[in-house]
Amino acid sequence: MKIEIEEFLELSKTKPVIDVRSPAEFVKGHIPGAYNIPLFSNEERAKIGTSYKRKGRKEAILEGLDIVGPKMRFFVEEAQNLKSDELLLYCWRGGMRSASMAWLFELYGIRTKTLTRGYKAYRKYIRESFNWPYKVLIIGGLTGSGKTEILDTLENEGEQVLNLERIANHKGSAFGALGQAEQPSNEHFENLIAQVWLSFNKEEVIWIEDESHSIGSVWIPDPLFAKMRASKVVQIECKHEERIQRLVNDYARFPNEKLEHIIQKISKRLGGQNVKKAIEALEKEDYHVVAEIALAYYDKTYTFGLNTRDKNSIFKLNTENLEITDIKKALKEMKASLF
């Protein structure tokens, strides 16, 4: 039985989802939470594709049957391990691969539903969802102003938060990959964003940290980034010394060799004298000086981006001498006044 994407995603909240595409396709991007039971391996898929082009559809199907036949028991056992009376399946276009696996599972007695137009339909749906008229409020501020901690606090209080840096496994700056897991592919980054995005209540405000278009090696989807740039910004302000200390706390725990490597990577942007001064400070373990030099560069970059926004959309919040409970209260009051 084929079903449309909206019903498929709703059912996926309680039913296992199986991606029958090849491991390489799955790694590039998949519906979050899906299990990969590939009909063909990467090599087998390539072989069938070549056969289809050279020998035609019928010959390719026969070769596919030769490959799949010995693995049919394995497929059923893998499905059994999911311990569900119903499974949701998809392939790339909702064609032969998902239909074949659904036939096998149904033959064994496991009910299945397949996604109409497959993973391609899912990708189209999530890309369109980033255009939905959600209420977005941006948390802005210079590097080290505590934006991430503020977002975490809001999230713990039950506010809707889209933490793009957490999803990207990257903190956004040149130093942002330190201590993080490997970044997802750009395609799967979008899928992971959508998983959170689709869970939001459209009537409530969504808090997002101000970001550049790219976060490490991945890019925020164009329609979402456009929405972020057009949204109101709460600009967090705090003492310069506070920002320096926050950077020291975040990055001084990493080996000096890694820090120096990153400084050398951005040497053209920092300038020769600043690079020399930063490396000398690293050798003396004077991390405050290193942070001061880094902030001078990042402040210029962030201020440039801020100046391209409509000034009437920026609302400042000075957090000096405020406890996190006071900041949280002030932000909720600002949200109420802005929406």
C-alpha positions in Angstrom: 0.0 0.0 0.0 1.4 3.4 -1.0 0.9 6.4 1.2 1.7 10.1 0.9 4.5 11.9 2.7 2.3 13.6 5.4 0.8 10.2 6.5 4.1 8.5 6.2 5.8 10.9 8.6 2.9 10.8 11.0 3.0 7.0 11.1 6.8 7.1 11.5 6.4 8.4 15.0 5.2 5.0 16.1 6.2 2.6 13.3 9.8 1.6 12.2 11.0 3.1 8.9 13.2 1.1 6.5 15.3 2.7 3.9 16.0 0.0 1.2 18.5 2.1 -0.8 22.2 1.3 -0.9 24.5 2.2 2.1 26.1 5.0 0.2 22.7 6.6 -0.6 21.7 6.2 3.1 24.9 7.8 4.4 24.5 10.8 2.1 21.0 11.4 3.5 18.0 9.6 4.9 14.8 10.1 6.9 16.1 10.5 10.5 15.4 7.4 12.5 15.3 5.1 9.5 16.9 1.7 9.5 19.0 0.8 6.4 18.2 -2.7 5.0 19.6 -2.2 1.5 18.2 -4.4 -1.3 21.6 -4.0 -3.0 25.1 -3.1 -1.8 26.9 -0.1 -3.3 28.7 -2.4 -5.7 25.6 -4.4 -6.6 23.7 -1.3 -7.3 26.4 -0.1 -9.6 26.5 -3.4 -11.4 22.7 -3.4 -11.9 22.8 0.2 -13.2 25.5 -0.7 -15.8 23.5 -3.8 -16.9 20.4 -1.7 -17.3 22.2 0.7 -19.6 24.0 -1.9 -21.7 21.6 -4.8 -21.8 18.2 -3.3 -21.0 15.6 -3.5 -18.3 14.7 -7.2 -18.4 18.3 -8.3 -18.2 18.9 -6.0 -15.3 15.9 -7.4 -13.4 17.1 -11.0 -13.9 20.6 -10.0 -12.6 18.9 -8.3 -9.7 17.0 -11.4 -8.9 20.2 -13.5 -8.9 21.6 -11.1 -6.3 18.6 -10.7 -4.1 17.5 -14.4 -4.1 20.1 -15.7 -1.6 19.5 -12.7 0.7 15.8 -12.9 1.1 15.9 -14.8 4.4 18.3 -12.2 5.8 16.0 -9.4 4.8 13.1 -11.0 6.6 15.1 -11.7 9.7 16.3 -8.1 9.8 12.7 -7.0 9.6 11.7 -9.4 12.3 14.3 -7.9 14.6 12.4 -4.6 14.6 9.5 -6.4 16.4 6.7 -4.5 14.8 3.4 -5.6 13.1 3.8 -2.9 10.5 6.8 -1.4 8.7 7.2 1.8 6.6 9.4 1.5 3.5 11.0 3.8 1.0 13.5 3.9 -1.8 14.6 6.7 -4.0 11.4 7.2 -6.1 9.0 4.7 -4.5 9.7 2.2 -7.3 10.9 -1.3 -7.7 13.2 -1.5 -4.7 10.7 -0.6 -2.1 7.9 -2.5 -3.9 10.1 -5.7 -4.0 10.9 -5.5 -0.3 7.3 -4.8 0.6 6.2 -7.9 -1.4 8.6 -10.0 0.5 7.6 -8.8 3.9 3.9 -9.1 3.1 4.5 -12.6 1.9 6.0 -13.4 5.3 3.1 -11.8 7.1 4.5 -8.3 8.0 2.2 -5.5 6.9 3.9 -2.7 5.0 3.3 0.8 3.7 5.6 2.4 1.1 6.2 6.1 0.5 4.7 7.4 -2.7 7.5 8.9 -4.8 10.0 7.8 -2.2 12.8 9.7 -0.6 12.6 12.2 -3.4 9.1 13.2 -2.1 10.4 13.5 1.4 13.2 15.9 0.2 10.7 18.0 -1.7 8.4 18.2 1.3 11.0 19.3 3.8 12.5 21.9 1.5 9.0 23.4 1.1 8.4 23.2 4.9 11.2 25.8 5.4 8.9 28.3 3.7 6.1 27.8 6.1 5.0 31.0 8.0 6.6 30.1 11.3 7.3 32.8 13.9 11.1 33.1 14.3 13.1 35.2 16.8 16.8 35.3 16.5 19.3 35.4 19.4 22.2 37.6 18.2 25.3 38.9 19.8 29.1 39.1 19.4 31.2 35.9 19.8 31.4 34.8 23.4 28.2 36.6 24.5 26.6 33.4 25.8 24.0 32.8 23.0 24.3 29.0 23.1 23.9 28.9 26.9 20.8 31.2 26.6 19.3 28.9 24.0 19.9 25.9 26.1 18.1 27.6 29.1 15.2 28.5 26.9 14.9 25.0 25.6 15.0 23.5 29.1 12.1 25.9 30.0 10.0 24.3 27.2 10.6 27.1 24.6 10.8 26.0 20.9 14.5 26.1 20.0 16.2 25.2 16.7 19.9 24.7 17.7 21.6 24.6 14.3 25.1 24.3 15.8 24.1 21.2 17.7 22.6 19.7 14.6 25.7 20.6 12.5 28.2 19.3 15.1 30.0 22.6 14.8 30.1 25.9 16.8 30.4 28.1 13.7 33.8 29.7 14.0 37.1 28.5 12.6 37.6 26.8 16.0 34.1 25.3 16.0 35.0 21.7 15.0 37.1 21.2 18.1 35.6 18.6 20.4 32.7 17.9 18.0 31.6 14.7 16.2 32.0 14.4 12.4 29.6 16.8 10.6 26.7 15.2 8.6 26.5 15.6 4.9 24.8 18.8 3.8 21.8 16.8 2.6 21.4 15.0 5.9 22.0 18.3 7.8 18.8 19.6 6.1 17.0 16.3 7.0 18.0 16.7 10.7 16.9 20.3 10.8 13.6 19.3 9.3 13.1 16.6 11.9 13.1 19.3 14.6 11.4 22.0 12.4 8.4 19.7 11.6 7.8 19.1 15.3 7.2 22.7 16.1 3.9 24.3 16.9 3.2 26.8 14.2 1.5 29.1 16.6 4.5 29.5 19.0 7.8 31.4 18.5 10.9 29.5 17.5 14.2 30.7 18.9 17.3 30.4 16.6 20.9 31.6 17.1 22.1 34.1 14.6 24.4 32.2 12.1 26.2 32.8 8.9 24.9 30.8 5.9 27.5 28.1 6.5 28.3 26.3 9.7 31.6 24.5 9.2 31.2 22.4 6.0 27.3 22.5 5.9 24.9 25.2 4.7 21.6 26.3 6.2 18.9 25.7 3.6 18.3 28.9 1.6 14.6 29.4 2.5 15.4 29.0 6.2 18.4 31.3 6.1 16.3 33.9 4.3 13.6 33.6 7.0 16.3 34.0 9.7 17.7 37.1 8.0 14.2 38.7 7.8 13.4 37.9 11.4 13.6 40.2 14.5 16.9 39.9 16.5 17.4 40.1 20.2 21.0 41.4 20.5 22.7 40.1 23.6 25.3 42.5 25.1 27.7 41.7 27.9 31.2 42.8 29.2 34.2 42.2 26.9 36.0 40.5 29.7 33.1 38.1 30.1 33.3 37.1 26.4 37.1 36.5 26.6 36.7 34.3 29.6 33.9 32.3 27.9 36.2 31.6 24.9 39.0 30.6 27.3 36.7 28.2 29.1 35.6 26.7 25.8 38.9 26.3 24.0 41.9 26.4 26.3 41.3 22.7 27.2 42.4 21.7 23.7 46.0 20.9 22.8 48.1 24.0 21.7 49.1 22.3 18.5 45.4 22.1 17.4 44.8 25.7 18.3 48.0 26.9 16.5 46.9 24.9 13.4 43.6 26.8 13.3 45.3 30.1 13.9 47.6 29.4 10.9 44.6 28.5 8.8 43.0 31.9 9.3 46.4 33.8 9.3 45.4 35.9 6.3 42.4 37.2 8.1 44.1 37.8 11.4 47.2 39.5 9.9 50.9 38.5 10.3 51.5 40.5 13.5 48.4 39.1 15.2 49.3 35.5 14.2 52.8 36.0 15.7 51.4 37.5 18.9 48.8 34.7 19.2 51.3 31.9 18.8 53.7 33.5 21.3 50.8 33.7 23.8 49.9 30.1 23.1 53.4 29.0 24.0 53.1 30.9 27.3 49.6 29.5 27.8 48.3 33.0 27.9 44.9 32.1 26.4 43.3 35.4 27.3 45.6 37.1 24.8 44.7 34.5 22.1 41.0 35.0 22.8 41.4 38.8 22.6 43.0 38.5 19.1 40.4 36.1 17.9 37.5 38.3 19.1 38.9 41.4 17.3 38.6 39.5 14.1 35.2 37.9 14.8 33.7 41.1 16.1 34.4 42.8 12.7 32.8 39.9 10.8 29.7 39.8 13.0 29.2 43.5 13.0 29.4 43.6 9.2 26.6 41.0 9.0 24.5 42.8 11.6 24.8 46.1 9.7 23.2 44.5 6.7 20.0 44.0 8.7 17.1 46.4 9.1 18.1 48.5 12.2 14.4 48.5 13.3 14.4 44.7 13.6 17.2 44.7 16.2 16.3 44.8 19.9 19.2 45.0 22.4 19.3 43.2 25.8 22.2 44.1 28.1 22.9 41.1 30.3 25.7 42.6 32.4 25.1 41.8 36.1 22.0 39.7 35.2 21.6 36.1 36.4 20.4 33.5 33.9 16.9 33.5 35.4 16.7 37.3 34.9 17.9 36.9 31.2 15.3 34.2 30.7 12.5 36.4 32.1 13.6 39.4 30.0 13.7 37.3 26.8 10.2 35.9 27.4 8.9 39.5 28.0 10.5 40.6 24.8 9.0 37.7 22.9 5.5 38.6 24.2 6.0 42.3 23.1 7.4 41.4 19.7 4.7 38.8 18.7 
